[in-house]
Structure formats: structure tokens, C-alpha cells
Amino acid sequence: MEVLDLNILLLQRFGGQTAALSHTLGDHGKDRSSVAAAAQWLFAHTGLRDTPPLHLPDTADPVAGMHYPLAAVTAAAAAAVADPEPWRSWLEQQLRAVCDRPPTVVGVSLMGPSQVFVGLLVLRVVREIWPGTTTMLGGSHVTLLREWIQRDTRLRDTADLVLTGHCEDEFVATLARLSARGIRRPLLPAQPPAITWFEYLPTFSERHLAHYDRQRLTLPVQFTRGCSYGRCTFCTYPVVEPQITALAPEAASRTIDTLVRTHGIRRFSLKDSLFTAPMLRALAEALLRGSATGVRWSATTKASRALIPLTHLLADSGLATVEIGVETINPAGQRLFDKRADPAMLQELILALAEAGITVVTNLIFGFPGEQEHEARAQLEWFLQLQAAAPANRVDCSLNMLEMVRGAPMVAHPPPGVELRGVAPWAFSYAWNAPAWRRDFAAGLERVERARDEAFPTTGATAHHRK
């Protein structure tokens, strides 16, 4: 089996990974200038910029969010494949470089709407150059759109198979069947995991790491599935990862030890939806008992007072960055999101982590139904004061406007006064009757983040929220 990472191949064309190392480990520690340049080039070469969007949310980029009619997306993909430049020849070159003969299956993983256009192009190119190859779609975005894909076959017209959820077993079984005969099943159901934890050690070779700068490389790993909190009304994790698995801390520590010994990698980003305080403590203690040295890691957690006495243990184990879903300090917003926390506790926790040398990425959401602009500004000022009180460059942020997203409880049961106005076929979020002040406020958040990037070029935040 071959893995083709088109993301890093595209980034390399824009000087990716040339900036200095960031204090922030994980998604928020990337070289944002090269990522932004690659994204702008990608979106500019979809051919969709002059197409009127469909159901466009008030603060969304129409191309990044795929807020277009299905016919427009299909036509743009067909046009891009018919023209050798810039996509067709490049994609064909990359595919043939990893396959010296027609493969049995080519699968595309779509993790969000910004990947849809290129993902559909890959499947179209595969069908042209290897007509006997089975094409497959999967990934969290496909899982989220499962219901719509079942209803509208046009969404999967380039894919022979669609696998949703964590479908490793189904994928292996499908390959076994395809080795004996052809198959054309439009959709396979996701199956719950057969065991309480899964294989932690990722499978890859040194060749797969050749495109990455080892000094900067942060390897993604995942040790649990699902979210043990699972109540945030804006979140899609209960739909995308409905099954919850337990952490096996010793197995996780052995995985990290193995990766250090085998590949010399010492930077890890935990992609688990939620690492609770007991889980953080268990992994930290297991790592300190392990043989790997100089390990640095990041994780996402929910704010809890139980974390405060653990700060030095976590720092000693190598925890370099922790992402905390604060979301809002507004009591009305906390009730709406079903995620309550005392702002004084939040401040104490964030400062304690920062003072222990752990960079804190603080997730904040603005513009929820019923929130007034002055309340949003007060929350932003609260964060900026907190940031100023912390050691330099140790409090980072992810500043986001609320989105109404598919699969979220807030969309299934809209708050009073919210009018959902529709969602484009490949899009993630709905257009709704959002307050008029949100658009200018969102632009202000972008200016705040750009100003921080200019002041601290090796740290900062992106306008992206995991959940």
C-alpha cells in the first residue's frame, strides 16, 4: 500500500517549513505564511471564484468552504481535469510516481471542505489513467455528509465506494474481496471498534518521511477515539466519532518510545478529541517511566481545576502545548454551548500552565445567537489581558466566529430566533440569520491574529477550531 501526501507536496512548492521553530507544537505551530500561500494558490485555481456561491455563511470564504451548487463544483472539476495545467499533469505525475502499475484501489480521504475540489480531481484523474481501478472516498468530512451522500448519488459519482467512520477493518475486507473480483458497492456502513482500544503504532516507512524536515517534523498520533464530554452543542464529534475508547497509557508510551528509537522523531501531536486531566496525568507518568528522552508533545483538553496541580508533572513529561476549549466566558454562551467554566478558574489554569513553560492555545468562539457586539469585544479584551499577564509567547489563541455545522446539536435543534437558510452540498456550515455586526468583527479578529504573527513570527494562532 502506498500513501501519497498531496498536502506536503503542494506546501513544498511554496517554501513550506522554512520558518523558525515555534513554541506552539501541533496544528497551531505551523509555518502559517507558506500554508496561507499554498491555500490561496489552491483556491485561486479551482475556477470557482467567479461563480455565485450557494447558502454562503456570513463570515465564510466560499471556495475554502465549498459553498457552491453541486453542478458548479462538478463542472469546475471536469474543466480542471480537461486542462493539463495546473492540476491534471501534476496529479498524474504524483500518482504514477508511487504506482508503477494500475493499483487495485485508490482512496481519497476528505477531512474538510477545503480538500473536496482536489479530492474529486484525484478520482477523476484515476478513472482516466487507470479505468480498471476502484475509486474510494472516506474521511471525517465524508462521514459527516454520510446522510446527504446516501440521498444524492451525484455526490459520489466519481467514487465506486464510500467508507465512513473508522473503517480500517472494512477497508482490509474490501481489498480482500477486490483481489478476487470487481466490486461496485456505493456505500459501506461504519462498524464500531471490536476492542476497547486500537493499534497505536502508525504504519509508515522512512520513505514516507522523506518530504519532511526532521527538525520541524511533528508526528500526529491518536490514542483514543470519541469525546468523553460529548455535550458541546456546536460540535460534530459525537457524529464523526460516536464510539469512545479508553486510553492505554503504557501502550501509548511504548508507541512513542518505538517511534523515537525507529525514526528519531521526538515531537508528537495527539489528535485525540479530548485528553482529560486523568488521561494527561496517566500518559505523563507513563512517559516519565519510559525510555524515550527529549520528547515534546501536545494535546487538547477541557478546562478543569484538576489540571492546575499537574502543571509541573506535565511539563516534566514533555507536554509543550495544550489546547483548551474555553469557547466563551459569557454565561449565556456557556449555557447555550452546554460548557460552563468560571472565568477566574480559566485564568488561573492558563497562567499556571504558561508559567510551567507549557504553551496554551486558547480556543474562543464569538458571535453566538443572542450575543451582543460589546460582549464579544469584552471577551476579546479578557483574552488579550490574560495573554499580556502570561510569560511572553506562552498564551496563544484560536479566534473563531460561531458556525452552524452539519451534525451539531445546535443545528438539529436551533436556538430560539435562529433561522437556518441552507447548506451547499459539499459544505460544512449553514447560512443563517446571523447578527450584522459579525462580519466586521470577524475581520477584526483576523487583524488581531495578523498583528500577533508580525510581532511574534514564531508563534501565534490560526483561525481554525478543531471542533
VOGU-3710 file (C-alpha; in Angstrom, 3 decimals, decimal comma):
1> mevldlnill> 0,000/0,000/0,000  1,285/3,484/-0,873  0,426/6,754/0,848  0,561/9,948/-1,193  0,530/13,141/0,881  -0,549/15,825/-1,575  -0,640/18,423/1,204  3,107/18,400/1,849  3,874/18,145/-1,865  1,858/21,299/-2,502
11> lqrfggqtaa> 3,350/23,091/0,507  6,866/22,402/-0,731  6,083/24,495/-3,797  5,544/27,483/-1,512  8,601/27,297/0,699  6,911/25,221/3,382  8,628/24,580/6,721  11,279/27,256/6,277  10,308/29,435/9,234  11,883/29,203/12,666
21> lshtlgdhgk> 10,574/26,591/15,069  7,539/27,707/17,033  6,912/27,489/20,769  3,483/26,147/19,777  3,552/22,440/18,942  0,935/20,923/16,626  -1,529/22,463/14,199  -1,062/25,964/15,587  2,713/25,825/15,274  2,818/25,504/11,500
31> drssvaaaaq> 4,549/27,919/9,150  1,392/29,915/8,526  2,818/32,089/5,761  3,570/29,134/3,477  0,306/27,409/4,397  -1,612/30,576/3,545  0,240/30,988/0,242  -0,486/27,382/-0,752  -4,143/27,746/0,219  -4,537/30,976/-1,745
41> wlfahtglrd> -2,984/29,369/-4,816  -5,200/26,287/-4,480  -8,402/28,306/-4,093  -7,445/30,622/-6,963  -7,035/27,609/-9,274  -10,384/25,974/-8,619  -12,074/28,125/-11,246  -14,879/28,855/-8,775  -14,098/32,404/-7,652  -16,416/33,996/-10,220
51> tpplhlpdta> -19,237/31,521/-9,561  -22,106/32,742/-7,344  -21,994/30,764/-4,082  -24,941/28,905/-2,592  -26,057/29,403/1,028  -22,936/31,377/1,976  -22,446/31,896/5,756  -21,757/35,495/6,716  -18,047/35,121/7,588  -17,100/32,245/5,270
61> dpvagmhypl> -14,750/32,018/2,304  -16,873/30,491/-0,473  -14,063/28,400/-2,010  -12,454/27,204/1,218  -15,861/26,135/2,488  -17,143/24,745/-0,849  -20,269/26,887/-0,647  -21,295/26,220/-4,255  -24,033/24,342/-6,094  -23,138/20,768/-6,922
71> aavtaaaaaa> -23,301/21,442/-10,669  -20,746/24,244/-10,308  -18,304/22,062/-8,364  -18,703/19,204/-10,839  -18,196/21,492/-13,832  -15,110/23,093/-12,272  -13,575/19,685/-11,555  -14,299/18,460/-15,088  -12,732/21,600/-16,561  -9,630/21,242/-14,386
81> vadpepwrsw> -9,090/17,628/-15,450  -9,512/18,510/-19,127  -6,722/21,117/-18,904  -3,170/19,791/-18,307  -2,268/22,833/-16,206  -2,104/23,352/-13,345  -3,778/20,234/-11,939  -4,034/17,333/-14,378  -0,350/16,861/-15,243  0,788/17,423/-11,648
91> leqqlravcd> -1,703/14,956/-10,150  -0,968/12,333/-12,800  2,756/12,729/-12,191  2,327/12,233/-8,445  0,070/9,205/-8,867  2,350/7,456/-11,352  5,390/8,190/-9,178  4,041/5,933/-6,406  2,384/3,308/-8,657  4,319/1,651/-11,475
101> rpptvvgvsl> 1,204/-0,299/-12,485  -2,547/0,251/-12,105  -3,458/-0,132/-8,421  -6,438/-2,138/-7,223  -7,843/0,785/-5,230  -7,170/4,497/-4,971  -8,795/6,055/-1,947  -9,123/9,744/-1,091  -9,512/10,942/2,490  -11,505/14,172/2,817
111> mgpsqvfvgl> -11,050/15,808/6,217  -12,848/19,051/5,379  -14,488/21,047/2,585  -11,236/22,739/1,535  -9,978/19,323/0,353  -13,063/18,471/-1,704  -12,015/20,059/-5,000  -8,601/18,378/-5,213  -10,023/15,121/-3,882  -12,599/14,977/-6,668
121> lvlrvvreiw> -9,873/15,824/-9,200  -7,771/12,884/-7,994  -10,660/10,463/-8,506  -11,336/11,836/-11,989  -7,669/11,534/-12,986  -7,563/7,967/-11,647  -10,580/6,999/-13,721  -8,938/8,368/-16,853  -5,470/6,857/-16,448  -6,480/3,595/-14,712
131> pgtttmlggs> -10,071/2,798/-15,760  -9,990/-0,613/-14,060  -9,034/0,797/-10,656  -11,694/1,025/-7,949  -12,059/4,542/-6,529  -12,961/5,188/-2,914  -13,926/8,141/-0,698  -13,588/8,330/3,075  -12,564/10,642/5,906  -14,291/12,701/8,571
141> hvtllrewiq> -15,927/15,095/6,102  -17,428/12,206/4,158  -18,600/10,702/7,461  -20,263/13,974/8,389  -22,001/14,120/4,983  -22,968/10,451/5,069  -26,735/11,117/5,131  -26,544/13,520/2,163  -24,260/11,195/0,181  -26,764/8,378/0,641
151> rdtrlrdtad> -29,589/10,593/-0,613  -27,842/12,199/-3,582  -25,787/9,789/-5,688  -24,273/12,697/-7,624  -22,033/13,430/-4,640  -20,281/10,090/-5,178  -20,386/9,859/-8,957  -16,580/9,629/-9,120  -16,304/7,090/-6,286  -17,125/3,395/-6,617
161> lvltghcede> -17,058/3,014/-2,834  -17,686/5,291/0,112  -16,410/4,194/3,525  -17,423/6,195/6,579  -16,277/6,324/10,167  -13,220/4,422/11,377  -13,316/1,831/8,635  -9,933/0,101/8,820  -11,485/-3,373/9,054  -13,900/-2,657/6,204
171> fvatlarlsa> -11,047/-1,352/4,082  -8,995/-4,517/4,569  -12,038/-6,702/3,874  -12,797/-4,694/0,737  -9,250/-5,116/-0,559  -9,532/-8,867/0,025  -12,749/-9,033/-1,979  -11,363/-6,870/-4,755  -8,349/-9,123/-5,140  -10,738/-11,867/-6,249
181> rgirrpllpa> -13,334/-9,936/-8,238  -14,594/-6,459/-9,081  -16,920/-4,632/-6,752  -19,245/-1,678/-7,160  -20,971/-1,024/-3,836  -21,901/2,631/-3,322  -21,753/2,783/0,477  -20,479/0,622/3,318  -21,626/1,096/6,913  -19,201/2,116/9,622
191> qppaitwfey> -18,683/-0,571/12,254  -17,977/0,057/15,949  -14,495/-0,921/17,103  -14,270/-4,563/18,126  -11,933/-3,827/21,072  -11,750/-1,088/23,700  -8,509/0,299/22,297  -6,873/0,062/18,907  -3,397/-0,300/17,458  -1,461/2,793/18,494
201> lptfserhla> 1,670/2,402/16,369  1,224/4,168/12,998  2,411/2,306/9,920  4,818/4,149/7,650  8,347/3,879/6,335  11,344/6,175/6,185  10,411/6,908/2,579  7,146/8,448/3,750  9,112/10,886/5,916  11,472/11,972/3,140
211> hydrqrltlp> 9,444/15,097/2,293  9,608/16,468/5,833  12,271/18,434/7,663  13,136/16,171/10,595  13,986/19,129/12,808  10,477/20,507/12,376  8,518/17,295/11,952  5,722/16,821/14,466  4,154/13,385/14,063  0,388/13,085/14,574
221> vqftrgcsyg> -0,694/10,172/16,765  -4,039/9,186/18,254  -4,569/7,090/21,366  -8,339/7,326/21,945  -11,466/7,848/19,899  -14,507/9,911/20,665  -15,064/12,692/23,199  -15,810/11,759/26,801  -17,536/15,127/27,317  -19,594/14,954/24,139
231> rctfctypvv> -22,091/17,680/25,073  -20,962/20,843/23,272  -23,916/21,920/21,180  -21,735/23,394/18,389  -19,605/20,243/17,973  -19,677/17,395/15,445  -17,504/14,860/17,259  -20,470/12,796/18,550  -21,425/12,271/14,888  -17,948/11,735/13,429
241> epqitalape> -16,556/9,683/16,349  -19,557/8,319/18,268  -17,680/5,438/19,920  -15,449/6,260/22,883  -12,368/4,176/23,618  -10,245/4,167/26,761  -6,614/5,228/26,977  -3,973/2,522/27,495  -1,174/4,790/28,807  1,587/2,173/28,858
251> aasrtidtlv> 0,806/1,184/25,255  0,819/4,860/24,272  4,181/5,398/25,950  5,630/2,317/24,222  4,400/3,654/20,881  6,233/6,934/21,432  9,361/5,076/22,614  9,265/2,945/19,455  8,893/5,951/17,160  11,800/7,699/18,876
261> rthgirrfsl> 14,034/4,628/18,528  12,993/3,756/14,978  12,741/7,162/13,326  14,380/9,621/15,725  11,136/11,623/15,953  10,689/13,438/19,263  7,780/15,803/18,556  4,227/14,404/18,712  0,800/15,971/18,316  -2,014/13,974/19,920
271> kdslftapml> -5,082/14,113/17,673  -7,495/12,764/20,278  -10,664/14,829/20,533  -10,295/15,246/24,293  -7,479/14,317/26,658  -8,950/14,685/30,138  -6,930/15,612/33,232  -6,682/11,944/34,403  -5,586/10,898/30,906  -2,953/13,647/30,751
281> ralaeallrg> -1,610/12,576/34,136  -1,557/8,880/33,185  0,306/9,494/29,937  2,755/11,916/31,564  3,628/9,368/34,255  3,988/6,589/31,663  6,293/8,752/29,540  8,464/9,577/32,548  8,783/5,829/33,244  9,634/5,137/29,583
291> satgvrwsat> 12,995/5,140/27,884  12,481/7,995/25,386  14,246/11,250/26,226  13,714/14,774/24,949  10,134/14,069/23,854  7,775/17,017/23,317  4,047/16,552/22,792  0,758/18,406/22,508  -2,842/17,548/23,367  -6,320/19,042/23,515
301> tkasralipl> -8,212/19,187/26,796  -11,195/20,699/28,563  -10,547/23,320/31,218  -10,535/21,739/34,659  -9,240/22,842/38,041  -7,772/19,322/38,386  -5,110/20,313/35,843  -3,608/23,062/37,998  -1,631/20,810/40,390  -0,443/18,732/37,414
311> thlladsgla> 1,310/21,522/35,517  4,876/20,675/36,555  4,366/16,924/36,080  3,028/17,581/32,574  5,895/19,938/31,753  8,460/17,428/33,043  6,978/14,735/30,782  7,455/16,961/27,730  3,992/18,457/27,291  4,838/21,500/25,185
321> tveigvetin> 1,417/22,715/24,058  -2,076/22,195/25,388  -5,145/23,377/23,504  -8,022/24,319/25,800  -11,591/24,719/24,601  -12,622/27,781/26,571  -15,182/28,724/23,875  -16,733/31,638/25,805  -16,677/33,335/29,186  -20,173/34,736/28,566
331> pagqrlfdkr> -22,631/32,956/30,943  -25,360/32,954/28,274  -22,959/31,471/25,748  -21,801/28,828/28,229  -25,411/27,785/28,787  -26,056/27,713/25,030  -22,939/25,621/24,383  -23,563/23,433/27,476  -19,985/24,077/28,551  -19,673/26,003/31,791
341> adpamlqeli> -16,475/27,243/33,431  -15,628/30,013/35,877  -13,529/32,708/34,098  -11,399/33,080/37,238  -10,587/29,362/37,137  -9,819/29,592/33,418  -7,377/32,415/34,028  -5,707/30,596/36,941  -5,331/27,427/34,873  -3,980/29,105/31,742
351> lalaeagitv> -1,441/31,146/33,696  -0,341/28,109/35,723  0,319/26,116/32,553  2,089/29,036/30,889  4,272/29,670/33,931  5,288/25,998/33,883  6,610/26,511/30,343  3,640/24,967/28,524  2,209/26,960/25,622  -1,565/27,284/25,898
361> vtnlifgfpg> -3,730/27,599/22,784  -6,980/29,161/23,971  -9,984/28,416/21,767  -12,564/31,194/21,784  -15,872/31,457/19,916  -17,627/34,732/19,164  -20,950/35,709/17,610  -23,303/33,126/19,062  -27,083/33,732/18,845  -28,071/36,448/21,277
371> eqehearaql> -24,543/37,734/21,895  -24,087/41,487/21,526  -21,046/43,058/19,918  -19,937/44,732/23,157  -19,984/41,317/24,866  -17,805/39,838/22,137  -15,376/42,749/22,479  -15,270/42,252/26,242  -14,309/38,605/25,747  -11,547/39,538/23,307
381> ewflqlqaaa> -10,223/42,111/25,787  -10,300/39,471/28,550  -8,110/37,226/26,439  -5,666/39,986/25,460  -5,216/40,959/29,117  -4,698/37,305/30,043  -2,132/36,951/27,284  -0,282/40,045/28,484  -0,178/38,688/32,040  1,423/35,403/30,954
391> panrvdcsln> 5,105/34,769/30,169  5,953/36,061/26,694  4,670/33,925/23,798  3,185/31,299/26,118  -0,531/32,042/25,589  -1,692/31,500/22,031  -5,200/31,635/20,636  -7,673/30,363/18,082  -10,285/33,072/17,494  -13,417/31,898/15,709
401> mlemvrgapm> -16,860/33,062/14,748  -19,568/30,523/15,573  -20,522/28,297/12,668  -23,748/26,331/12,343  -22,354/22,988/11,212  -23,863/19,768/9,972  -24,406/17,185/12,662  -24,161/19,621/15,574  -26,985/19,577/18,158  -27,386/23,325/17,622
411> vahpppgvel> -28,394/22,630/14,010  -30,659/19,714/14,895  -32,403/21,914/17,473  -31,750/25,587/16,595  -31,845/28,152/19,411  -34,841/30,500/19,523  -34,693/33,060/16,739  -32,165/31,150/14,615  -33,222/30,619/11,022  -31,117/28,113/9,085
421> rgvapwafsy> -31,110/29,163/5,441  -29,446/26,163/3,862  -26,135/24,408/3,283  -24,323/23,768/-0,003  -23,898/20,083/-0,982  -20,166/19,808/-0,142  -20,131/22,500/2,565  -19,633/22,099/6,300  -21,670/25,022/7,628  -25,114/26,550/7,127
431> awnapawrrd> -26,044/30,073/6,207  -28,235/31,566/8,958  -29,693/34,886/10,069  -26,514/35,914/11,869  -26,244/39,357/13,511  -24,979/42,029/11,116  -22,055/43,023/13,370  -20,362/39,635/12,971  -18,783/40,337/9,577  -16,788/43,383/10,687
441> faaglerver> -15,929/41,711/13,990  -14,541/38,672/12,173  -12,300/40,949/10,123  -11,105/42,470/13,392  -10,188/39,032/14,745  -8,109/38,397/11,642  -6,285/41,696/12,217  -5,563/40,686/15,822  -4,065/37,411/14,680  -2,046/39,026/11,887
451> ardeafpttg> -0,676/41,586/14,328  0,433/38,786/16,653  2,094/36,922/13,794  4,015/40,062/12,852  5,053/40,733/16,447  5,917/37,085/17,229  6,680/35,368/13,901  7,497/32,020/15,512  4,245/31,777/17,476  0,645/32,702/17,006
461> atahhrk> -2,711/31,273/16,060  -4,748/30,311/13,071  -8,426/30,985/12,590  -9,246/27,312/12,830  -11,094/25,412/15,517  -10,721/21,668/15,911  -14,254/21,126/16,905
//
